[in-house]
Amino acid sequence: MIINKNIFLMKNSFFAVCKTFLYVLISYIPSWCFDFNEN
């Protein structure tokens, strides 16, 4: 029971990290593309 709870928490934190990473990509890629086009 405790092991399953820890795995569940690990999955939640993993998905949270993935969501944060995706938000960073979505916010940074457009500006990077615009800089690339200007150059």
NUMIGU-89645 format. One record per residue: x, y, z of N, C-alpha, C in turn. Coordinates in steps of 0.05 Angstrom, whole numbers, plus 5000, padded with zeros to 4 digits. Layout:
residues N
@n.x->X&n.y->Y&n.z->Z&ca.x->X&ca.y->Y&ca.z->Z&c.x->X&c.y->Y&c.z->Z;
...
***
This chain:
residues 39
@n.x->5017&n.y->4976&n.z->5000&ca.x->5000&ca.y->5000&ca.z->5000&c.x->5018&c.y->5025&c.z->5000;
@n.x->5038&n.y->5026&n.z->5017&ca.x->5055&ca.y->5049&ca.z->5019&c.x->5072&c.y->5052&c.z->4993;
@n.x->5081&n.y->5028&n.z->4982&ca.x->5096&ca.y->5029&ca.z->4957&c.x->5079&c.y->5040&c.z->4934;
@n.x->5054&n.y->5030&n.z->4933&ca.x->5036&ca.y->5040&ca.z->4912&c.x->5032&c.y->5070&c.z->4914;
@n.x->5029&n.y->5080&n.z->4939&ca.x->5026&ca.y->5109&ca.z->4943&c.x->5050&c.y->5124&c.z->4933;
@n.x->5074&n.y->5114&n.z->4939&ca.x->5098&ca.y->5128&ca.z->4930&c.x->5100&c.y->5128&c.z->4900;
@n.x->5093&n.y->5106&n.z->4887&ca.x->5094&ca.y->5105&ca.z->4857&c.x->5074&c.y->5125&c.z->4846;
@n.x->5050&n.y->5127&n.z->4859&ca.x->5030&ca.y->5146&ca.z->4850&c.x->5040&c.y->5174&c.z->4852;
@n.x->5053&n.y->5181&n.z->4874&ca.x->5064&ca.y->5208&ca.z->4878&c.x->5087&c.y->5213&c.z->4858;
@n.x->5103&n.y->5193&n.z->4852&ca.x->5124&ca.y->5196&ca.z->4832&c.x->5112&c.y->5202&c.z->4805;
@n.x->5091&n.y->5187&n.z->4798&ca.x->5078&ca.y->5192&ca.z->4772&c.x->5067&c.y->5220&c.z->4770;
@n.x->5055&n.y->5230&n.z->4792&ca.x->5043&ca.y->5257&ca.z->4792&c.x->5065&c.y->5278&c.z->4789;
@n.x->5087&n.y->5275&n.z->4803&ca.x->5109&ca.y->5294&ca.z->4801&c.x->5121&c.y->5293&c.z->4773;
@n.x->5123&n.y->5269&n.z->4761&ca.x->5134&ca.y->5266&ca.z->4734&c.x->5116&c.y->5281&c.z->4714;
@n.x->5090&n.y->5278&n.z->4716&ca.x->5072&ca.y->5291&ca.z->4698&c.x->5073&c.y->5321&c.z->4703;
@n.x->5076&n.y->5330&n.z->4728&ca.x->5079&ca.y->5359&ca.z->4733&c.x->5104&c.y->5370&c.z->4720;
@n.x->5126&n.y->5355&n.z->4722&ca.x->5151&ca.y->5364&ca.z->4709&c.x->5147&c.y->5365&c.z->4678;
@n.x->5134&n.y->5346&n.z->4667&ca.x->5129&ca.y->5345&ca.z->4638&c.x->5111&c.y->5369&c.z->4630;
@n.x->5091&n.y->5375&n.z->4645&ca.x->5073&ca.y->5398&ca.z->4639&c.x->5089&c.y->5424&c.z->4640;
@n.x->5106&n.y->5427&n.z->4661&ca.x->5122&ca.y->5451&ca.z->4663&c.x->5141&c.y->5453&c.z->4639;
@n.x->5153&n.y->5431&n.z->4631&ca.x->5171&ca.y->5431&ca.z->4609&c.x->5157&c.y->5439&c.z->4583;
@n.x->5133&n.y->5428&n.z->4579&ca.x->5117&ca.y->5435&ca.z->4555&c.x->5110&c.y->5464&c.z->4555;
@n.x->5102&n.y->5475&n.z->4578&ca.x->5095&ca.y->5504&ca.z->4580&c.x->5120&c.y->5521&c.z->4573;
@n.x->5143&n.y->5513&n.z->4583&ca.x->5167&ca.y->5528&ca.z->4576&c.x->5173&c.y->5526&c.z->4546;
@n.x->5170&n.y->5503&n.z->4534&ca.x->5174&ca.y->5500&ca.z->4506&c.x->5155&c.y->5518&c.z->4490;
@n.x->5129&n.y->5517&n.z->4498&ca.x->5109&ca.y->5532&ca.z->4483&c.x->5115&c.y->5562&c.z->4486;
@n.x->5125&n.y->5571&n.z->4508&ca.x->5130&ca.y->5600&ca.z->4512&c.x->5156&c.y->5608&c.z->4499;
@n.x->5176&n.y->5590&n.z->4496&ca.x->5202&ca.y->5599&ca.z->4486&c.x->5206&c.y->5594&c.z->4456;
@n.x->5193&n.y->5573&n.z->4445&ca.x->5198&ca.y->5566&ca.z->4417&c.x->5189&c.y->5589&c.z->4398;
@n.x->5166&n.y->5601&n.z->4401&ca.x->5158&ca.y->5623&ca.z->4383&c.x->5178&c.y->5645&c.z->4382;
@n.x->5188&n.y->5655&n.z->4405&ca.x->5207&ca.y->5677&ca.z->4406&c.x->5233&c.y->5667&c.z->4393;
@n.x->5241&n.y->5642&n.z->4397&ca.x->5266&ca.y->5632&ca.z->4384&c.x->5262&c.y->5632&c.z->4354;
@n.x->5239&n.y->5624&n.z->4344&ca.x->5234&ca.y->5623&ca.z->4315&c.x->5235&c.y->5652&c.z->4304;
@n.x->5223&n.y->5671&n.z->4318&ca.x->5224&ca.y->5698&ca.z->4308&c.x->5252&c.y->5709&c.z->4307;
@n.x->5268&n.y->5703&n.z->4327&ca.x->5296&ca.y->5712&ca.z->4327&c.x->5311&c.y->5699&c.z->4303;
@n.x->5305&n.y->5673&n.z->4298&ca.x->5318&ca.y->5659&ca.z->4276&c.x->5310&c.y->5671&c.z->4250;
@n.x->5284&n.y->5679&n.z->4247&ca.x->5275&ca.y->5691&ca.z->4221&c.x->5287&c.y->5719&c.z->4217;
@n.x->5291&n.y->5734&n.z->4239&ca.x->5303&ca.y->5760&ca.z->4236&c.x->5332&c.y->5758&c.z->4227;
@n.x->5346&n.y->5738&n.z->4236&ca.x->5373&ca.y->5734&ca.z->4228&c.x->5374&c.y->5720&c.z->4201;
***
